[in-house]
Amino acid sequence: MQAPFDFQTLFELSPNPYMLLDRELRYVTANSAYLRVTASRLENLVGRTPFDAFPHDPDDPANASTRMLRDSFRRVLTERVPDTLAIIPYRVPRQTDGGVVLEERYWSATHTPLLDGRGEVAFILQHTMDVTELHQLKQAVRGPETSLDGGGPRTQLMSGVLARAQAVQEANRVLDDERRHLRRLFEQAPGFMCSLKGPEHVFELANRSYLQLVGHRDLLGKTVREALPEVAGQGFFELLDRVFTTGEPFVGHNMGLQLQREPGGPLVEAFLDFVYQPVIEADGSVSGIFVQGHDMTAQKRAEDELSRHREHLEELVRERTRALEESEAERRQAEAALLQAQKMEAVGKLTGGVAHDFNNLLQVVSGNLQLLQRDTVGDTRAQRRLETALGAVERGARLASQLLAFARRQPLAPTALSLGRLVRDMDDLLRRALGEDVEVETVIAGGLWNTSVDRNQLENVILNLAINARDAMDGRGKLTIEAGNAMLDDHYAMMHPEVTAGQYVLLAISDTGAGMTPEVMQRAFEPFFTTKPEGRGTGLGLSMVYGFVKQSGGHVKIYSELGHGTSIKIYLPRTFQAAAQPAEAGTGPVEGGTETILVVEDDAAVRATVVEVLTELGYRVLKAHDGQSALAVIQSGLPVDLLFTDVVMPGPVRSPELARLAKAHLPDIEVLFTSGYTENAIVHGGRLDPGVSLLSKPYRREDLARKIRVLLRGREQRLAAKPYRAPTPAPVEAKANGALRILLVEDDADIRESASELMTDLGHTVLAVESAEAASEALAKDAFDLLFTDVTLPGKSGVVLAREAVRLYPALRIIIASGDSRAVSAEDGKALERVVLLPKPYDLNQMERALEQAAMDVGSSARTRSA
């Protein structure tokens, strides 16, 4: 079986110029021979027409040559048969020793249609030959009476190279003259040529350029291996053997060749463009090889040098351009990020400052309205007015919550959940909210991943977007809610700097409404921006969605087309945790109790309202106006079951510190925070700290009662499950000898002296120093049980000293004397462990209690140092 032809290779290696056009007469491809005769590059031709790439006469677009060529193409397209132009003058670029010049040449061209499956012309294949020399020869032989038009009809019937050659050689009487003329052309040709005969490749002919290339030597009658021995091993003899054996031509471009042009001289490198063309006899056998080519050495060296300079220059330009682009992009990105950050910070400060006081006011109003409801039972008119007022309070609270959501300052309590289950659970709620004229379609993908977000806030987001969609559809249309898995790759993250590449759970909510203009989409997430009529929207809905998604570590994108609808896609980060069961919302009757609750609130009106509500519920209520006074109540020994404290309070003892100290004194106490604005006290990274319970202001009486009851019921269960343990006696050594070795660090001489005397009176051994540096030296020399230090010291601070000491001596206990509870926290917010804070000013009793508390953690007087 005959091996299939590689037509692409045949097309490319053909010594005859070929090019391919599409139906629009635009270049599709061209072979190397065509590019060579037109001195052009393929990438500069593809997609252009020949009339655009090679205009014969730019000043006369309708010139005769252009018309001839265009008419030939038209005939091929309409008649779907080949068309031949026997001869056509046409101006094209040509490569010469002096460079590329525009020269009018004579061409003979055949245009062959390539049909598609329907029989229509898909492409036109042009085979062209440069017959300028033959035309000139013909004119020289036939004289001036021979014209272009005279031989037109007859020569157009001929095809192929032999037919055109016959047209040139139509006069037998001048055959000898023509042969001599061809020999002169062969000798004077600028490119090198030679003719090799037989399988041994014996030189028959070699022109002057060939002899200049190889060095003047006797060639005729010799084989190439005998005439050019230095070429052995360079692959050229093998190429000749292959061409003779296969009958397939070989085209070489910029191939290097080592030649010895002078006997005994050095090898000289030359670079050649050439063709080994087999000479095929009538019976199909190969009788020899015709070699034609050009010495490209000078051009190659010039191109290499130019290429090096060009590459170097381009690299410099690229580096400079890249640096400028990066600098400009970084500047724009930094400006945009700074502007956005400043906007967010401004809104955050505004909402944070307003939300706390605003929610406190709402809490006072809400609490008193609810108390009034109980006092006016039976008065329908009063109850109706109170319900209206409470509705206004709830709208105000929702407005404050939306502002905090946009500023990413709302406290989130994320849990692992199944987005598909949540959407299905909301189905009835959504249909009631949207009405019967809105068709709701839910599409949940199989194998849906879990995500970790705040369930209540996500439900608000879905409901908010659904209502927005209903309004955009004027209450009639189709709403589609989709949930699926999504992967945002590095390329997407690079295009959206605020996105982290990774796996996400996608929530898409689409409507068939009016859609948005690009200008509206650009401002859609801005707070207070709305396209709804006045009184129908606050402009905070999408802002809340944006803030919640960003605070949850996700990404949100709007896709909209005017007149077709809008799709909002929310990407929430994937979690590998199992979905948690949603907590049952408290809907049972309101219960009170008899436990003791300590209320800590700096706003007198809010405090009075809360105390009244809790007292009415049957609880024993203690109250304090700040953290320091609340801590005094706890340390007084009064039994307290639950601490109910505002997050933002004045004074040195902040609410988190108060909760920690309360837990230290009363391990079974429950803590419930409340605030309209959490700042960063119990919320970090936008999420509530683990184990923190928060009741956001303003809250209803029922919400407060149920939340407190849930916490106290959990406390009861925890106490019931705790096994009885007899009091553990203190270590014998500690009882026998309660004295501690104390290192006192205080820069004030009077305080240092008095504190040292107090500690000595309590039976302890004291070494007093005035700086952290002196304390470090003392710790390195002697063993101590306890470090008692002030915060503000010359040089290193007391907190830095304490951190270093705990790291070097893990058994060492610390007392920090300071009026600011934040002294035990570093700049990163991480608190020191095993530290007792002694508020200034302190007396002997307070110091003794602090020393006793620290001594409880000292198992022995010995100290183990870290390696």
Secondary structure, DSSP 8 states (H G I E B T S, - for coil): ------HHHHHHH-SS-EEEEETTS-EEEE-HHHHHHTT--GGGTTTS-HHHHS-S-TT-TT-HHHHHHHHHHHHHHHH-S-EEEEEEEEEEEEEETTEEEEEEEEEEEEEEEEE-TTS-EEEEEEEEEE-HHHHHHHHHHH-TT--TTTTHHHHTT--HHHHHHHHHT--GGGHHHHHHHHHHHHHH-SSEEEEEETTTTEEEEE-HHHHHHH-S---TTSBHHHH-GGGTTSSHHHHHHHHHHH---EEEEEEEEEE--STT---EEEEEEEEEEEEE-TTS-EEEEEEEEEE-HHHHHHHHHHHHHHHHHHHHHHHHHHHHHHHHHHHHHHHHHHHHHHHHHHHHHHHHHHHHHHHHHHHHHHHHHHHHHHHTTT-HHHHHHHHHHHHHHHHHHHHHHHHHHHTT-S-B--EEEEHHHHHHHTHHHHHHHH-TTEEEEEEE-TT--EEEE-HHHHHHHHHHHHHHHHHHTTT-EEEEEEEEEEEE-HHHHHHSTT---EEEEEEEEEE-S----HHHHHHTTSTT---S-TTS--S-HHHHHHHHHHHTT-EEEEEEETTTEEEEEEEEEEE-S----------S-------EEEEE-S-HHHHHHHHHHHHHTT-EEEEESSHHHHHHHHHTT---SEEEEESS--SSS-HHHHHHHHHHH-TT-EEEEEES--TTTSEETTEE-TT--EEESS--HHHHHHHHHHHHHHHHHHHHHS---------HHHHH----EEEEE-S-HHHHHHHHHHHHHTT-EEEEESSHHHHHHHHHHS--SEEEEES--SSS-HHHHHHHHHHH-TT-EEEEE-S-GGGGB-TTS-B-SSEEEE-SS--HHHHHHHHHHHHTT---S------
